């Protein structure tokens, strides 16, 4: 379990950190849901078809519950909820849903806990180490 990193230089001249280098995670490729289902099947007594059925049902129920205005909480993973972005108006009576709502997005808040009173340790990041991406070490 390691996140590959490389250094990226900040080239935004108006930034107070212009010219400084920052770590950036480097993706090791995509893992699709079919790959996850195959692995769950190998690591459990459930057939791949059963796992695919459960994951598909989870996707469908997640969409349904979000459309109904619920926040969906998956322990150890996080909270999903829909957010609305809109154009501001001076008078609430002038607000028109069709004209002023610009988009609806799905928000995700990863599950985590506070450590030492101020830092948050996210469950999905617990135990992850960092290593230099091949050829990226300065």
Phi and psi restraints in degrees (value plus and minus 20) as a CYANA .aco file:
   2 UNK   PHI    -164.9  -124.9
   2 UNK   PSI     122.5   162.5
   3 UNK   PHI    -118.3   -78.3
   3 UNK   PSI     104.8   144.8
   4 UNK   PHI     -99.1   -59.1
   4 UNK   PSI     117.9   157.9
   5 UNK   PHI    -147.4  -107.4
   5 UNK   PSI     137.7   177.7
   6 UNK   PHI    -161.2  -121.2
   6 UNK   PSI     143.4   183.4
   7 UNK   PHI    -117.3   -77.3
   7 UNK   PSI     116.8   156.8
   8 UNK   PHI    -142.6  -102.6
   8 UNK   PSI     113.1   153.1
   9 UNK   PHI    -105.0   -65.0
   9 UNK   PSI     114.8   154.8
  10 UNK   PHI     -97.6   -57.6
  10 UNK   PSI      95.5   135.5
  11 UNK   PHI    -126.7   -86.7
  11 UNK   PSI      -3.3    36.7
  12 UNK   PHI    -107.1   -67.1
  12 UNK   PSI      86.7   126.7
  13 UNK   PHI     -81.9   -41.9
  13 UNK   PSI     -48.9    -8.9
  14 UNK   PHI    -101.0   -61.0
  14 UNK   PSI     -25.7    14.3
  15 UNK   PHI    -102.4   -62.4
  15 UNK   PSI     123.5   163.5
  16 UNK   PHI     -88.4   -48.4
  16 UNK   PSI     -36.7     3.3
  17 UNK   PHI    -126.8   -86.8
  17 UNK   PSI       4.1    44.1
  18 UNK   PHI     -76.3   -36.3
  18 UNK   PSI     113.5   153.5
  19 UNK   PHI      67.6   107.6
  19 UNK   PSI     -31.9     8.1
  20 UNK   PHI    -103.7   -63.7
  20 UNK   PSI     137.1   177.1
  21 UNK   PHI    -124.9   -84.9
  21 UNK   PSI     120.2   160.2
  22 UNK   PHI    -150.3  -110.3
  22 UNK   PSI     127.8   167.8
  23 UNK   PHI     -93.2   -53.2
  23 UNK   PSI     120.4   160.4
  24 UNK   PHI    -153.5  -113.5
  24 UNK   PSI     113.5   153.5
  25 UNK   PHI     -90.7   -50.7
  25 UNK   PSI     120.7   160.7
  26 UNK   PHI    -131.6   -91.6
  26 UNK   PSI     100.2   140.2
  27 UNK   PHI     -85.0   -45.0
  27 UNK   PSI     122.4   162.4
  28 UNK   PHI    -119.5   -79.5
  28 UNK   PSI      -0.9    39.1
  29 UNK   PHI      89.3   129.3
  29 UNK   PSI     149.7   189.7
  30 UNK   PHI    -107.4   -67.4
  30 UNK   PSI     126.9   166.9
  31 UNK   PHI    -141.2  -101.2
  31 UNK   PSI     100.4   140.4
  32 UNK   PHI    -113.0   -73.0
  32 UNK   PSI     145.9   185.9
  33 UNK   PHI     -80.6   -40.6
  33 UNK   PSI     -53.8   -13.8
  34 UNK   PHI     -83.5   -43.5
  34 UNK   PSI     -56.5   -16.5
  35 UNK   PHI     -86.6   -46.6
  35 UNK   PSI     -60.1   -20.1
  36 UNK   PHI     -84.2   -44.2
  36 UNK   PSI     -64.8   -24.8
  37 UNK   PHI     -82.5   -42.5
  37 UNK   PSI     -61.9   -21.9
  38 UNK   PHI     -80.3   -40.3
  38 UNK   PSI     -63.2   -23.2
  39 UNK   PHI     -88.9   -48.9
  39 UNK   PSI     -60.9   -20.9
  40 UNK   PHI     -80.1   -40.1
  40 UNK   PSI     -62.1   -22.1
  41 UNK   PHI     -82.1   -42.1
  41 UNK   PSI     -62.5   -22.5
  42 UNK   PHI     -85.3   -45.3
  42 UNK   PSI     -52.6   -12.6
  43 UNK   PHI    -113.8   -73.8
  43 UNK   PSI     -14.1    25.9
  44 UNK   PHI    -163.6  -123.6
  44 UNK   PSI    -198.1  -158.1
  45 UNK   PHI    -111.7   -71.7
  45 UNK   PSI     -15.0    25.0
  46 UNK   PHI    -108.4   -68.4
  46 UNK   PSI     119.7   159.7
  47 UNK   PHI     -90.6   -50.6
  47 UNK   PSI     138.5   178.5
  48 UNK   PHI     -80.0   -40.0
  48 UNK   PSI     -59.4   -19.4
  49 UNK   PHI     -81.2   -41.2
  49 UNK   PSI     -60.5   -20.5
  50 UNK   PHI     -84.3   -44.3
  50 UNK   PSI     -64.7   -24.7
  51 UNK   PHI     -83.1   -43.1
  51 UNK   PSI     -65.1   -25.1
  52 UNK   PHI     -79.0   -39.0
  52 UNK   PSI     -61.9   -21.9
  53 UNK   PHI     -82.5   -42.5
  53 UNK   PSI     -63.0   -23.0
  54 UNK   PHI     -87.0   -47.0
  54 UNK   PSI     -64.0   -24.0
  55 UNK   PHI     -85.7   -45.7
  55 UNK   PSI     -60.7   -20.7
  56 UNK   PHI     -82.7   -42.7
  56 UNK   PSI     -62.4   -22.4
  57 UNK   PHI     -84.4   -44.4
  57 UNK   PSI     -58.7   -18.7
  58 UNK   PHI     -81.2   -41.2
  58 UNK   PSI     -64.5   -24.5
  59 UNK   PHI     -79.4   -39.4
  59 UNK   PSI     -67.0   -27.0
  60 UNK   PHI     -83.1   -43.1
  60 UNK   PSI     -64.9   -24.9
  61 UNK   PHI     -87.5   -47.5
  61 UNK   PSI     -57.5   -17.5
  62 UNK   PHI     -78.8   -38.8
  62 UNK   PSI     -68.8   -28.8
  63 UNK   PHI     -79.9   -39.9
  63 UNK   PSI     -65.2   -25.2
  64 UNK   PHI     -82.5   -42.5
  64 UNK   PSI     -67.5   -27.5
  65 UNK   PHI     -85.8   -45.8
  65 UNK   PSI     -57.7   -17.7
  66 UNK   PHI     -85.3   -45.3
  66 UNK   PSI     -63.5   -23.5
  67 UNK   PHI     -81.8   -41.8
  67 UNK   PSI     -48.7    -8.7
  68 UNK   PHI    -103.1   -63.1
  68 UNK   PSI     -18.4    21.6
  69 UNK   PHI      70.9   110.9
  69 UNK   PSI     -11.1    28.9
  70 UNK   PHI    -105.6   -65.6
  70 UNK   PSI     136.8   176.8
  71 UNK   PHI    -116.4   -76.4
  71 UNK   PSI     108.4   148.4
  72 UNK   PHI    -119.9   -79.9
  72 UNK   PSI     102.6   142.6
  73 UNK   PHI    -129.0   -89.0
  73 UNK   PSI     101.2   141.2
  74 UNK   PHI    -133.3   -93.3
  74 UNK   PSI      83.4   123.4
  75 UNK   PHI     -73.8   -33.8
  75 UNK   PSI     115.9   155.9
  76 UNK   PHI      62.3   102.3
  76 UNK   PSI     -31.2     8.8
  77 UNK   PHI    -133.6   -93.6
  77 UNK   PSI     -82.0   -42.0
  78 UNK   PHI     134.6   174.6
  78 UNK   PSI    -187.6  -147.6
  79 UNK   PHI    -135.4   -95.4
  79 UNK   PSI     113.5   153.5
  80 UNK   PHI    -131.8   -91.8
  80 UNK   PSI     115.7   155.7
  81 UNK   PHI    -173.2  -133.2
  81 UNK   PSI     135.7   175.7
  82 UNK   PHI    -110.0   -70.0
  82 UNK   PSI     121.1   161.1
  83 UNK   PHI    -141.0  -101.0
  83 UNK   PSI     128.8   168.8
  84 UNK   PHI    -130.9   -90.9
  84 UNK   PSI     112.6   152.6
  85 UNK   PHI    -129.3   -89.3
  85 UNK   PSI     118.4   158.4
  86 UNK   PHI    -165.8  -125.8
  86 UNK   PSI     144.9   184.9
  87 UNK   PHI    -104.7   -64.7
  87 UNK   PSI     117.3   157.3
  88 UNK   PHI     -95.3   -55.3
  88 UNK   PSI     128.1   168.1
  89 UNK   PHI    -148.1  -108.1
  89 UNK   PSI     133.7   173.7
  90 UNK   PHI     -96.5   -56.5
  90 UNK   PSI     -52.7   -12.7
  91 UNK   PHI    -142.7  -102.7
  91 UNK   PSI     104.0   144.0
  92 UNK   PHI     -75.4   -35.4
  92 UNK   PSI     -50.3   -10.3
  93 UNK   PHI     -88.5   -48.5
  93 UNK   PSI     -40.3    -0.3
  94 UNK   PHI    -105.7   -65.7
  94 UNK   PSI     -27.8    12.2
  95 UNK   PHI     -90.3   -50.3
  95 UNK   PSI     108.4   148.4
  96 UNK   PHI    -141.9  -101.9
  96 UNK   PSI      99.8   139.8
  97 UNK   PHI     -75.7   -35.7
  97 UNK   PSI     -66.0   -26.0
  98 UNK   PHI     -87.2   -47.2
  98 UNK   PSI     -54.2   -14.2
  99 UNK   PHI    -110.3   -70.3
  99 UNK   PSI     -56.1   -16.1
 100 UNK   PHI    -118.2   -78.2
 100 UNK   PSI     -39.1     0.9
 101 UNK   PHI    -101.4   -61.4
 101 UNK   PSI     100.9   140.9
 102 UNK   PHI    -111.6   -71.6
 102 UNK   PSI     -53.3   -13.3
 103 UNK   PHI    -190.9  -150.9
 103 UNK   PSI     142.3   182.3
 104 UNK   PHI    -136.8   -96.8
 104 UNK   PSI     110.5   150.5
 105 UNK   PHI    -145.9  -105.9
 105 UNK   PSI     135.8   175.8
 106 UNK   PHI    -113.4   -73.4
 106 UNK   PSI     101.9   141.9
 107 UNK   PHI    -115.3   -75.3
 107 UNK   PSI     126.1   166.1
 108 UNK   PHI    -151.5  -111.5
 108 UNK   PSI     106.6   146.6
 109 UNK   PHI    -136.9   -96.9
 109 UNK   PSI      90.4   130.4
 110 UNK   PHI     -85.0   -45.0
 110 UNK   PSI     126.9   166.9
 111 UNK   PHI     -88.4   -48.4
 111 UNK   PSI     121.1   161.1
 112 UNK   PHI    -188.7  -148.7
 112 UNK   PSI    -198.9  -158.9
 113 UNK   PHI    -164.6  -124.6
 113 UNK   PSI     131.4   171.4
 114 UNK   PHI     -96.4   -56.4
 114 UNK   PSI     116.2   156.2
 115 UNK   PHI    -144.4  -104.4
 115 UNK   PSI     120.3   160.3
 116 UNK   PHI      35.4    75.4
 116 UNK   PSI      12.3    52.3
 117 UNK   PHI      57.5    97.5
 117 UNK   PSI     -40.2    -0.2
 118 UNK   PHI    -156.6  -116.6
 118 UNK   PSI     -49.2    -9.2
 119 UNK   PHI    -106.4   -66.4
 119 UNK   PSI     127.9   167.9
 120 UNK   PHI    -129.5   -89.5
 120 UNK   PSI     108.7   148.7
 121 UNK   PHI    -122.6   -82.6
 121 UNK   PSI      95.2   135.2
 122 UNK   PHI    -101.8   -61.8
 122 UNK   PSI     114.1   154.1
 123 UNK   PHI     -75.3   -35.3
 123 UNK   PSI     -60.7   -20.7
 124 UNK   PHI     -91.2   -51.2
 124 UNK   PSI     -33.4     6.6
 125 UNK   PHI    -124.6   -84.6
 125 UNK   PSI     -26.0    14.0
 126 UNK   PHI     -81.4   -41.4
 126 UNK   PSI     107.2   147.2
 127 UNK   PHI      65.0   105.0
 127 UNK   PSI     -20.9    19.1
 128 UNK   PHI     -97.6   -57.6
 128 UNK   PSI     115.8   155.8
 129 UNK   PHI    -128.3   -88.3
 129 UNK   PSI     143.9   183.9
 130 UNK   PHI    -134.0   -94.0
 130 UNK   PSI     123.7   163.7
 131 UNK   PHI    -157.9  -117.9
 131 UNK   PSI     137.9   177.9
 132 UNK   PHI     -89.7   -49.7
 132 UNK   PSI     117.9   157.9
 133 UNK   PHI     -89.9   -49.9
 133 UNK   PSI     124.7   164.7
 134 UNK   PHI     -69.3   -29.3
 134 UNK   PSI     102.8   142.8
 135 UNK   PHI      58.8    98.8
 135 UNK   PSI     -17.1    22.9
 136 UNK   PHI    -112.9   -72.9
 136 UNK   PSI     -35.6     4.4
 137 UNK   PHI     -85.3   -45.3
 137 UNK   PSI     109.6   149.6
